[in-house]
Each structure stands twice: as C-alpha cells, then as structure tokens.
Amino acid sequence: MKKFINKVDDVVVEQMQGMAAAHADIKICVEPKYMYRSDSPNSEKVALVSGGGSGHEPMHGGFVGFGMLDGACPGEMFTSPTPDQMLECASKVNGGPGVLFIVKNYTGDVMNFDMATEMLHEEGIPVQSILVDDDVAVKDSLYTAGRRGVGTTVLLEKIVGGAAEAGYNLDQCADLARKVNTNGRSMGIALTSCTVPAAGKPNFEISDEEIEFGVGIHGEPGRKRIAHTTADELTSMMANGILEDEAYTRVVREWDRVKGEWEEKEITNEPLKKGDEVIVMVNSLGGTPLSELYVVYRKLAEICEAKGIKIVEKLVGSYITSLEMQGCTITMLKADSEIKKFWNAPVNTPGMRWGV
C-alpha cells in the first residue's frame, strides 16, 4: 500500500485539518468529528447537513460552504458517521429555521441519521430527513435495502443549498430535495479496485481484462462483471442503463416533524423520455483522469441528442469518489425551471464554485 498518510488512525482527522487550513471559511470539530461553515449558525436560513464514510471526497466536506451544505459529518473510511456526530453538527449549524438531513441510502447511514433525527426532535429543533436512492444498477446490495444513494446526492446538495440560501423554509427544502431525488438516476463502472488504509489491500479483486458494471461507490458488486471494451461501449452501457430504467415505485420512511414520528410514503421515479431537459454529471471515482471523462461526456452527449434529451447543464470531474478507484459514474437529473434556477444559483465551496 502506497499512500500519502502518516498513521492509519489519523487519516480522517488529518484530512479535516488540511481542509480547514486550506479554506478559512470551513471550521472543524474533531471530537466528535464534523465540519461546518464559519458563519454558522445563520438565523435566516435552513441548515443543510449530510455525511457518510470518508473516502468519497470532495463529497461531503468539500461541499460545505455558501450555496451548499452548512455541515458535514465524516465517518471513518467507508464507514457511517455516528448519531452523536450528526446531533452535534446539526445543533452547531441550526440557526432556528431548522435542519434538513440529506442521507444516502446505506444501512448504517440511514440508521444513524434516523437516530439523530429523533434526538434533534427531542431537543426541540425542527428537522426533516430526505433519503437519496438513485443508483439504477441494482435493487438491493450488500450495504442497502433498495437502491444505493450515489451521484444525485451531489446535485441535490447544490440545488437545495441554493434554495436554502434563497429563503426556502424547511418543508419547501424537503419537498425540493424529494423532487430532485425522484428525478435523478446514476450508473457506474469500475476498472480497478481501491484500497482502504485500514485494510491495506484492495477491496476486491478484478483482472486487467475485466470491469465491474454497476459498481457501488464502496466497491460493492454491480449487475455483472464483463470484459473490458472501448470507452464508447462502456459509456453506452451506462447511459442506456439510466435511459432504459423503468418507473420505480418504493416505500420510504420520512420524519413527520409535526407528529414527531416516522411515516411511510410511496414515491415513484418516472423514467426519462424524449423532450426532457437534464443536468448530467460525468464523475471520476478517483483514479480516472479528466481527459478520459471528456471522452465519456462526448459519447454521452451524442447519445442524449439521438434520444431527444437535451443536456442543459453539466459537470465533468471528480465529485463523488471511491479513494483511488479507476472508474466512472454518470448521473442524469430531469430538470424543471425550479431545479435549473437553483442549480445556477451562486455557490462557493472547496469542491464547487461559480457565480460568486
């Protein structure tokens, strides 16, 4: 294992310290671990808080700042943060209008954010919690019940972050987050594995002649393992996996902050169709260079044009990674006027910046 680390046990704290040293508008707490905006709390806006295992940077700590998150809770590598991290972070950034938790659909994240939601409610802090489950590759995985939460998380944090800055209340932010999730779809491919420092060896074995189609961001198995092929073929497989995804109805648990209890809601993701406008993200899983991502985007744009789907905004780069894994994900989000408005709103974070 060759990595720029000192002690394995210090990796997460030292990366937090480095980010705070590089970006004066981000502050950190190391016990329990969380990151927050230096201007927190803000009494005029809903606070957005997310988190998850480290190793996916810039998500989530790199998206703390104006126009996105107010706080982020990093767990150990590929390990959920704990409820006390979430509780302390949310309490720190809450200015009064309440807290929206943005939760990727992984069993540990869901369980711990649920506990934190209940604890915040007991402390009298208005709270909502929205689940992201946009990975079309598999219905269930090693880490989830239902679809995994992946790339749409980044787009959701940006869009809802813009709405919170504009004065949306807690219920409006939750409604917008739910809409973004139901309109977002992602698919990924891995060419290599990655190495978690604590393990000291690759997460999984894969030959030079193989790829994992539909891989998860922790290296979870996808739909199948197939022979490596051209960039155009791989891009077509990812894009078609998204575009051919049918309507998907599932039951989710959401917090009723008035009743102070969980309730079940049935939500349906409608498929993309000709005439839709989309925001797309072509994302490196850590080890894929930008030059190759543009090769992927080239083919994706061609496919969308042929299908009558209009790309109105795009991101190409590293936004949700899996340490040094060579691989790529594509995310497509159906965009209406509200989504486009807040996508284009100013943002100033380490991982995303425009309009300021």
C-alpha positions in Angstrom: 0.0 0.0 0.0 1.5 3.3 -1.1 -0.4 6.4 0.1 0.3 9.8 1.4 -0.7 9.0 5.0 1.0 9.1 8.4 -0.8 6.8 10.8 -3.9 4.9 9.5 -5.9 6.0 12.6 -5.2 9.7 11.9 -6.2 9.8 8.2 -9.7 11.3 8.6 -8.7 13.9 11.3 -5.7 15.0 9.3 -7.6 15.4 6.1 -10.1 17.5 8.0 -7.3 19.6 9.4 -5.8 20.1 6.0 -9.1 21.2 4.5 -9.7 23.7 7.3 -6.1 25.0 6.8 -6.7 25.4 3.1 -10.2 27.0 3.4 -10.7 29.7 6.0 -14.5 29.6 5.7 -14.6 26.0 6.9 -14.2 25.1 10.6 -13.9 21.6 12.2 -14.5 19.8 15.4 -12.5 16.6 16.0 -14.5 15.2 18.9 -17.0 14.2 17.6 -15.8 14.8 14.1 -17.7 17.3 11.9 -17.1 20.2 9.6 -19.2 23.4 9.4 -19.4 26.8 7.8 -17.5 29.5 9.6 -20.6 31.8 9.5 -22.8 29.2 11.3 -25.4 29.4 12.7 -27.4 31.5 10.3 -30.7 32.6 11.7 -32.1 33.4 8.2 -31.8 30.0 6.5 -32.5 26.3 6.9 -29.3 24.4 7.7 -28.3 21.5 5.4 -26.4 18.7 6.9 -25.1 15.5 5.3 -22.4 13.0 5.8 -21.1 9.5 5.3 -18.0 7.5 5.2 -14.8 9.3 4.3 -13.0 8.3 1.0 -15.6 10.0 -1.3 -14.1 13.5 -1.3 -15.0 16.1 -2.2 -18.3 14.8 -1.0 -19.3 15.8 1.6 -16.8 18.0 3.4 -15.8 19.7 0.1 -19.4 20.8 -0.3 -19.6 22.8 2.9 -20.0 26.4 2.2 -22.2 29.1 0.7 -24.9 27.6 -1.6 -24.5 24.0 -0.4 -24.0 22.4 3.0 -23.9 24.0 6.4 -22.3 21.0 8.0 -20.9 17.6 7.1 -20.1 14.5 9.3 -17.3 12.3 8.1 -17.1 8.8 9.3 -14.1 6.6 9.1 -13.2 5.3 5.6 -16.3 3.8 4.0 -18.0 3.8 7.5 -21.0 5.7 8.6 -20.7 8.6 11.0 -22.3 8.2 14.3 -25.5 9.8 15.7 -23.6 11.9 18.1 -21.6 13.5 15.2 -24.8 14.3 13.4 -26.5 15.6 16.5 -23.6 17.9 17.5 -23.1 19.1 13.9 -26.8 19.8 13.4 -27.0 21.7 16.7 -24.0 23.8 15.8 -25.3 25.0 12.5 -29.0 25.3 13.4 -30.0 29.0 13.4 -33.6 28.5 14.1 -35.4 27.7 10.8 -34.5 24.0 11.2 -32.2 21.3 9.8 -32.5 19.2 6.7 -30.6 15.9 6.8 -29.5 14.6 3.4 -29.0 10.8 3.7 -27.5 8.4 1.2 -29.3 5.0 1.2 -26.8 2.8 3.1 -27.9 0.8 6.1 -25.5 2.4 8.6 -26.2 6.0 7.4 -29.9 5.5 7.4 -30.0 4.0 10.9 -27.7 6.7 12.4 -29.3 9.6 10.8 -32.7 8.3 11.9 -31.5 8.2 15.5 -30.1 11.8 15.1 -33.4 13.0 13.7 -35.3 11.7 16.7 -32.7 13.2 19.1 -32.9 16.6 17.4 -36.7 16.5 17.7 -36.5 15.7 21.4 -34.3 18.9 21.7 -37.0 21.0 20.1 -35.1 21.5 16.8 -37.2 21.3 13.6 -35.8 18.6 11.4 -36.5 16.8 8.2 -34.6 13.9 6.6 -34.6 13.0 2.9 -33.1 9.8 1.5 -31.2 9.6 -1.8 -31.5 6.3 -3.6 -30.6 6.9 -7.3 -28.4 4.0 -8.3 -30.2 2.1 -11.1 -27.6 -0.7 -11.2 -29.1 -3.0 -8.5 -32.3 -3.1 -6.4 -30.5 -4.3 -3.3 -26.9 -4.5 -2.4 -24.5 -5.6 0.4 -25.0 -2.3 2.1 -28.6 -1.4 1.4 -32.2 -2.3 1.3 -33.3 -0.7 -2.0 -31.2 1.3 -4.4 -27.9 2.9 -3.3 -27.5 6.6 -2.9 -24.8 8.0 -5.2 -24.3 10.8 -7.6 -27.6 12.5 -7.3 -26.5 13.4 -3.8 -24.1 16.0 -5.2 -26.7 17.6 -7.4 -29.3 17.6 -4.6 -26.9 19.3 -2.2 -26.2 22.0 -4.7 -29.8 22.6 -5.7 -31.4 22.5 -2.3 -28.4 24.5 -0.9 -29.3 27.3 -3.4 -32.9 27.2 -2.3 -32.0 27.4 1.4 -29.9 30.5 0.6 -32.9 32.0 -1.2 -35.1 31.6 1.9 -37.0 28.3 1.3 -38.4 27.1 4.6 -37.8 23.6 5.9 -40.8 21.9 4.3 -40.0 23.6 1.0 -36.4 22.4 1.1 -37.5 18.9 1.9 -40.1 18.9 -1.0 -37.4 20.1 -3.4 -34.9 17.5 -2.2 -37.5 14.8 -2.7 -38.2 16.0 -6.2 -34.5 16.0 -7.1 -34.1 12.5 -5.8 -37.1 11.2 -7.7 -35.8 12.7 -10.9 -32.2 11.6 -10.6 -30.6 8.4 -11.8 -27.0 7.1 -11.7 -24.9 4.2 -13.0 -21.2 3.4 -12.5 -18.4 1.2 -13.9 -15.2 0.2 -12.1 -11.9 -0.7 -13.9 -9.9 -1.3 -10.7 -10.5 -1.7 -7.0 -9.3 0.7 -4.3 -7.5 0.3 -1.0 -8.9 1.4 2.3 -5.9 2.4 4.5 -7.1 0.3 7.5 -7.4 -2.8 5.3 -4.1 -2.3 3.5 -5.3 -4.3 0.4 -7.7 -3.9 -2.4 -11.4 -4.0 -1.6 -12.0 -6.6 -4.3 -10.0 -8.4 -7.0 -10.5 -7.7 -10.6 -8.3 -8.6 -13.6 -6.9 -6.2 -16.1 -9.3 -7.6 -18.7 -12.5 -7.1 -16.6 -14.7 -4.3 -15.5 -17.5 -4.3 -12.8 -20.6 -2.9 -14.4 -22.9 -1.2 -11.9 -20.3 -0.9 -9.2 -21.2 0.8 -5.9 -19.1 3.7 -4.5 -17.6 1.3 -1.9 -16.7 -1.3 -4.5 -19.9 -3.3 -4.0 -20.7 -5.7 -6.8 -22.9 -4.4 -9.6 -25.0 -6.1 -12.2 -22.3 -8.2 -13.7 -18.6 -8.5 -14.4 -17.7 -8.2 -18.1 -14.8 -7.9 -20.5 -13.2 -4.5 -20.8 -14.1 -2.7 -24.0 -14.0 0.7 -25.7 -14.9 4.0 -24.0 -17.9 4.4 -26.4 -19.2 0.9 -25.5 -18.8 1.5 -21.7 -20.5 4.9 -22.0 -23.4 3.5 -23.9 -23.9 0.8 -21.3 -24.0 3.3 -18.5 -26.2 5.7 -20.4 -28.6 3.0 -21.6 -28.8 1.6 -18.0 -30.2 5.0 -17.0 -32.3 5.8 -20.0 -33.9 2.4 -20.1 -34.7 2.4 -16.4 -38.5 2.0 -15.9 -40.7 3.7 -13.4 -39.7 2.7 -10.0 -42.1 2.8 -7.0 -40.9 2.2 -3.5 -42.0 3.0 0.1 -39.7 5.3 2.1 -39.8 6.3 5.8 -39.9 10.0 6.3 -40.0 12.0 9.5 -43.2 13.8 10.3 -41.9 16.7 12.4 -45.4 17.8 13.5 -46.4 14.4 14.9 -42.8 13.6 15.9 -42.9 10.1 14.3 -41.9 8.2 11.2 -44.4 7.7 8.5 -44.3 5.7 5.3 -44.7 7.3 1.9 -45.0 5.7 -1.6 -42.8 7.5 -4.1 -42.4 6.8 -7.8 -39.4 7.7 -10.0 -40.6 8.4 -13.6 -38.4 7.3 -16.5 -36.6 9.8 -18.7 -38.2 10.4 -22.1 -37.8 12.3 -25.3 -38.1 16.1 -24.8 -36.8 16.1 -21.2 -34.1 18.5 -20.2 -31.4 17.1 -17.9 -28.4 18.1 -15.8 -25.7 15.5 -16.2 -22.6 14.6 -14.2 -19.7 12.6 -15.6 -17.8 11.7 -12.5 -14.4 10.1 -11.8 -14.3 7.5 -9.0 -10.9 8.9 -8.1 -8.4 7.3 -10.5 -9.8 8.2 -13.8 -8.2 11.3 -15.4 -10.2 14.3 -16.7 -9.1 13.5 -20.3 -10.9 10.2 -20.2 -14.0 11.8 -18.6 -14.3 14.1 -21.6 -14.2 11.1 -23.9 -17.1 9.7 -21.9 -19.0 13.0 -22.0 -18.5 13.2 -25.8 -20.3 9.9 -26.3 -23.0 10.7 -23.6 -23.9 14.0 -25.4 -24.2 12.1 -28.7 -26.5 9.5 -27.1 -28.7 12.1 -25.5 -29.0 14.1 -28.7 -30.1 10.9 -30.6 -32.7 10.2 -27.9 -34.1 13.7 -28.0 -33.0 14.5 -24.5 -31.5 18.0 -24.0 -28.5 18.5 -21.7 -28.9 21.9 -20.2 -26.2 21.8 -17.6 -23.2 19.5 -16.9 -20.4 18.6 -14.5 -17.3 16.8 -15.6 -14.8 15.9 -12.9 -14.3 14.3 -9.5 -17.2 15.0 -7.2 -18.0 11.6 -5.5 -15.0 9.3 -5.5 -14.0 6.0 -4.1 -10.5 6.7 -3.0 -8.2 5.9 -5.9 -10.6 3.6 -7.9 -10.3 3.8 -11.6 -13.9 4.1 -12.8 -16.6 6.5 -13.8 -20.2 7.2 -13.0 -22.9 9.0 -15.0 -25.8 10.9 -13.3 -28.8 12.3 -15.1 -31.3 14.6 -13.5 -34.5 15.6 -15.1 -34.6 19.4 -14.6 -37.6 21.7 -14.5 -37.5 25.5 -14.0 -37.1 25.3 -10.2 -34.3 22.8 -10.4 -32.5 24.8 -13.1 -32.9 28.1 -11.2 -31.2 26.8 -8.0 -28.6 24.8 -10.0 -27.4 28.1 -11.4 -27.5 29.9 -8.1 -24.1 31.1 -6.7 -22.1 28.5 -4.9 -18.7 28.8 -3.1 -17.3 25.6 -1.6 -13.9 23.8 -2.0 -15.5 21.3 -4.4 -17.8 23.5 -6.4 -17.7 27.2 -7.2 -19.5 29.6 -9.6 -21.4 32.8 -9.7 -19.5 34.4 -6.8 
